[in-house]
Amino acid sequence: MSSVPRLVIAAPSSGSGKTTVATGLMAAFAARGLAVSPHKVGPDYIDPGYHALATGRVGRNLDAYLCGPELIAPLFLHGARGCDLAVVEGVMGLYDGAAGEGELASTAHVAKLLRAPVVLVVDASSQSRSVAALVHGFASWDPEVRVGGVILNKVGSDRHEELLREALDSAGVPVLGVLRRVGQVETPSRHLGLVPVAERRAAAVEAVASMADQVVRGCDLDALEALARSAGALPGGSAPWTPESSTHAHPSRSAEKRGPVVAVAGGKAFTFSYAEHTELLTAAGAEVVPFDPVKDEQLPEDTAGLVIGGGFPEVYAAELSANEPLRKAIADLASSGAPMAAECAGLLYLCRELDGRPMCGVLDATARMTERLTLGYRDAVAVGDSVLAAAGTRMRGHEFHRTVVEPGAGAAPAWGVRAPVRRVEGFVQQGVHASYLHTHWASEPGVARRFVERCRTS
């Protein structure tokens, strides 16, 4: 396990083609009969959906800010269990990390923690000889980052390719692939990035197939696989993360005794979640049952707790609002004091209204779309006790939205946030914990254990 072959796909900047190359590589290696483990650096929820289509396995995130550097290798090994090879898609530019935190949470940082070779994807559309200076700079900036090869993207012609290859001969970094400028895969975006797989599954399948075709035609898969196999062992002592050990699950509990039912929102409106959350809930003894707030008019039978993650409720506000039976069921569940954990999109759904359309009315607040993007990592502390955390619990989160909730905090806020300005945010009332912050429960698995215990006793 500690020597699983692996590659990190990085780029000098966003928009260079990382997702096309990484997803295409995953699909191409899977088509060769390899069991491929897909990973994404950072808090991105959308790319892992495309990775899952490419590999047939759950896409997982590796975020050194949310989870801490010490969990990167264990979480990687957890996802890569039983796999022949792993592909890790980077975030932003290779050396871009959390603002003001140096290399923390950058692609380079994760590559170093995994001791993985890096393949640099370069948008070559507006350069020729200058590509050598660019690649040399990235390859030599940090001697602990091993740039093992480059894939040239958006190359215009055979002559353009020839000039690029000649220039790179002097940089000492091999060219492992060339993708032409024409026929780029259409992956539609909107206000927060790519449109999730759940909203365009048939088109997404075609897009992934097209990415794989580009990679197979333009890349040296044998050389890339050989580079992955040169990664060697992970740092000494690395062992796979497990939800059971993290939650201190009690094997002595009767397996025949049904645990509390925790309903987890899904469907096309709620697509943002980390796989480890449901794994932790299950390990803590819950029976996790998914439901779709757009389609399902009732909560799963015997629901004792509710988890509503992120997504795009603003896009589906009409459908969510029209589902009055479910909105009432959720409001009734909240009134009973049942535990509810809502993040970002979940927060909006629990409000009284979203863009003027009635929502669940659990929170006395309104939500609306704006033009302003709120984005960034946050250090947070629990202001008071809740179904997720005891007062004083410290967690790190991430905000990513173009909506605003008024008021921004309830009489009992969820979190005190340090940056970019000191403030309180979110709502804690009865069994509800609702906040804009996306958190990764693997960093503080006690929240899953606490939530399930509250579901047992509420």
N, C-alpha and C positions, 0 to 999 in steps of 0.2 A: 504493500500500500504506500509506503513512504517514498517509493521511487516511481510512482505512476508517471508515464511520459506526459509532458505538458508544454503548451505554448501560450504566450501572452501576445495578443494582437493589439498593437498600440499605433499611435499616429502623432505627428507634430501638433495637430490641432483638431478640433471638432470639424466634421464635414469632410474629412479626408477619405472616408469609405470603410471605417472600421467594422461597422455592422454588416455591410455587404460581404466583406472578406471573412470575418469571424463566422457568421452564420453559414456562408457558403462552404467554408472549410469544415465546419461541423457536419453539414449534410454530406459533403463529399467523402469524408472519412467514414461516416456511418454507412454510406453506400458501398464502401469497401468491405463491409462486414465487421467494422470495429465498433465496440461499445464506447460511445463518446460522452464524456461528462461536460456539460455546458456551464459556464460561469460568466458573471458580469461584475466588473469592478464598480463600486459605488452604489448609490441608492436607487438606480433605475429599475422600474417595474416592467417596462414595456418590452425592451430587448429580450429579456429572458423568455417571454412568450414565443418569440420567433425562434430562439434557441431550442425551446422544447419541441417545436414542430420539426426542426432540423434533426434532432437526435432521438426523439421518443422518450426523453428523460426530463425531469423537472429542471428548469433553469434556476440557478441559484446565484445569489449576490455575495460578493466578498467586499465588505466595507470596513476598512481599518479605523474609521472615525466612529461609526455607530457601534461596532462590536469590539474595538480594540485590536491592536496588532497581534496580540497573543492568540486570538481566536481565528486568524486567517488560515493558517495551515490546518488546524483541526476541522474547521468548517469545509475547507477544500476537500480534505480526505473523506469527510462524511458524504459529500456529494459525489465524489469520485469512486466510492466503494464499488468494486466489481467491474470497473471500467478499464478499457485498454489504453485510453488516451484522453486527455482533457484539453479543452480550448477555453481560454479566458479572454473575453473581450474587455479592453480597457475603457477608460472614461476620459473625455476631453483630450488635451494634449498629454504626452507621456509623463511630463514632470509637473502637471497641474494637480495640486492637492487642495485640501481644505483651506479656505482663505485665512491667511495669517498664521498658518500652522506648518509652514515649510513643506516637506514632502509628504506629510501625513495624509493617507487615503488616496494618494496619487497612484496611477498605474505603475510607475516606477517603484513606488514603495511596496505595492503588492507583489510585483515581480521579484523583488529582492527577498521578501518574506517567504515566497514560494521557491526561491532559487530557480526560477524559470527563464528560459531564453525568450527574448522579445523579437517579434517580427514587426517592423515598422512599415505601416501603410502610408505612402506618400502620394498626395495629389500632385501629379506632374503636369497638369494641364497648361500651366503658364510658365514653364521653365525648361531648361535643358541642362547646361553644364552646372548651373547653380545648385542642382540637386545634390551634387557631391559635397558641397559645403554644408548644406542642410543636414544630410545624413551623417557626415563626419561629426558635426557639432552635437547631434543627439547621441551618437554612439560613444563619444568621448567625454560627455558632460559629467557622468557619474561612472567611475570605473567598476562599481559594483553592479551596474546594470549591463547585462550582456545582450547587445543587439546582434542577433544571429543572422539576420537577413532582412531584405527589404522587398516589399511588393509595390510596384508602381501602378498607380490607378489613374484613369482618365488619360491614357496615352493616345495621341492623335493619329499616328501613322507608323509604318515600319521605319521610316527615316527618323522620326521622333524617338522611337524606341532605341534605335542604334546610337543616337547622340546621348541618350540617358545612360545606356550601358557603358559607353566609352568613358563618360564622366565618372561613373561609379567604380570603374576598375581601380581608380586611384584612391578610393575611400576605404577599400579593404572590407567592404560589406557585400556579400553576395546578393544578386538579384534572384529572388525565389519565385517571382511571378510578375506578370504584366497584364493588366486589365485595360481594355480599350475604352475610349471616351464614349463611343456610341453604345446604344442599347443598355443604358443604366437601368437597374431595376426600379420600378415605381413602388415606393413605399410612402403612401400619403401621410402627411403630418397635419396637426392642428395646434391649438394654443399651448399644449404641454409636450409636444413631441410626436412620435409616430402614433398612428391609430392602432390600438391594441388588437391582438390576434382575435380575441373573442368577438370583436365587432365586424371582422371581415375575414372569417376563417377560410373560405374558399379562395379568395384573392390572396390571402397570406400564404396559403399552401403553394400557389403558383409563384409567388414572389420568392419563397425559399428555394423552390426548384430552379428558378432562374438564377438566383445567387450561386447555387451549387454548380450550375452549368458554366457560369462565367469563371468560377474558380477552377473547375476541372480543365477547361480549355486554356486558361491563362497561367496556371500555377504548376510548379514542380511538386506534386504531392509526395513523391518519394523523398525528396530533399527536406520537405517540411516535416514529414514523419520522422526522418532521421534526426532532425534538429530537436524535435520533441523528446525523442528517446535519449538524447544527450543530457537531459536535465539532471540526472542523478538523484540522490536522496534528498528529502526535505530535512530541515534542521533537526538535530538529534532530539529525541524525546517526543516528537510530534505523534499524536494519536488521534484517530477520528473523534470528532465531537459526536455525542449521542444525546438525544432528548431525554432518555431515561436517566442517565447519570446527572444531567443538568437539573432535572426536576426532583431528584432523589425519590423516584417512583418506588412504591412499596410492592414488590412482587408477591408479598404474602397476602395482599388483598385478594379476595375471591375473584377469579376471572369470570365466574358465572354471574356476579353481581353487576348489573348494568350501571354504568356511570351516568352522571348528569348529562343531558343533551345540550350541547352548545351549538346553536345555529350560527353558521358563518355565511355572510352575504357574498354572493358571486354574480354570475351573469355578466352581461355587457356593460352594466353601469358601475360595477364594483370589481375591477380587475387588478387592483394594486394590493398585493399581499406577499409576504415572505413564506416560503414553504415551511420554514422552521416553526412558524407560529402554530399551525395546525398540528405539527408533529409534537410540539411541547404540550399543547392542550390534551392530545391523545395520551401522551406519556404520563400526564398528571391525573389521568383517569376519566377524562371526558369522552363522551361519544359525539364526535364532530359530524354534523349534518349540514351540507351546503343547501342554500336556497337562493332563488333569483327574485329580488324585489320588484323587478319589472313584470314578471310573469306569475309568480306564485301569490295566491290570494290569502294564504294562511302560513303561519310559521310551522316548521316541522313539529310533529306530535311530541308532546311532553317537553317542549323547549324550556330549559331552566336558565339559560344565559344566551347572550347575543353578542356577536363580534361583527362589526361593520368596518371594513378597511377602506382604502382609498379607491379612486376611480374617477368617473366623469358623470356624476349625477346631473350636472348642469346641462349636459347634452341630452339626457333622457328625462328631464324634469317633467315633461308632459305625461310620459308613460308612468313615471313613479307617482305623480300626483293623482293620476286616474285610478290607480290601484288602491282605492279607499279601504277595502277590507283589510289589506295588509297594514296600511298605515294605522288603522284603528287597533289591530292586534298588537303592533309594536308599542303604541301608546299605552294600551292596557297592561302589557308586560312591564313597561317601565313603572307604571303606577303601582304595580305589585311589589316593587323593590328588587326585582330580578337584576342580576349583574348585566351591564351592557358596557362594552368597550368600543368606542367609535373614533376613527382617525380620519381627519380631513374630509373626504367625501362622506364618510359616516356622520361626521359632525353636521354637515350641511343637511343630510337627510333627516336628522333628528330635530332640525330647527322648525319653527312655526311655518316658514315659507322660504322658497328659493326662487329668486327672480319673479316674485309675485304669485307663484303657484304653491298651493298648500302642500306641506310635507307632514311629517309625523306629529309635530307639535309637542314633542317631549321637552324641548328646550324653549324658553321664552326668548327667542332670538330670531332674527331674519338674516338671510344670506342672499348675496347677489354677485353677479359677475362684474368684473372691472377690467380695465386695460392694463392694470399694474401687475407685474409678476413679482410674487414673493418667493424667494428662493434662497436656501442656504442651510448649513448645519446649525444646530442649536444645542447648547448645554442647558439642561433642565433639571429642576428639583421639584419633587412633589410637595405642594403647599400644605396639603392635609391628607388625612387617611382617605383611601378610596378602595374600590374593589380590585384595583390593579396594584397599588403601591401604598406602603406606609409613609406617613409624613417624613420628609427628609430624604427619601429615596432619590438618588441621582441617576439620571439616564441621559443619553445623547439622542437627539432626534434630527429630523430633516423636514423642512417646509418646502412645498412646491405647489403653488396654486395661484390662480388669478381671481379668486373670490375674496369677499370680505364678509365677516359675520358681525352683526351689531346687536347687542354689545359683544366685545371680544372676549369677555370673561364673565362668569357668573359670580354670585355672592360667595361661593366656594370655588375658586379657580382650580384647574387641573395642575398647571405647572407654573413655576416661576422660571422665566427664561432670562439668561444673562446677556445674550447678543442677538441682534446688533445693538439693541438698547434694553435696559432692564425693564421687565414688564411681567405681568401675569397674564395667562391666557387659558382658555378652555373652561369646562364646566364639570363640577362634581355635585350631583344631587341624587339622593337615595342611592340606588345601585348603579347610576350612570357615571361613566368617565368618558368625556368627549373632548377632543382636542384637534388642532391642526397638525400636531407633530406626528410624523411617521417614526416609529421606533422599531428597533430590531430586538425581539425578546430574547434571543440567544445571549445578548449582553447582560441581561438581568432575568434569568429564567424563573426567578421567584414570582414574577408577575403572573405567569401562566399558572403556577401552582396556587397562588393566592386567589386568582379568578375562579379556578375550578372548585376550590374549597368553598368559596362564597356561593357558587352555584349549588353545591350540596346542601348548604345550610339555609339558603334564603327561602 
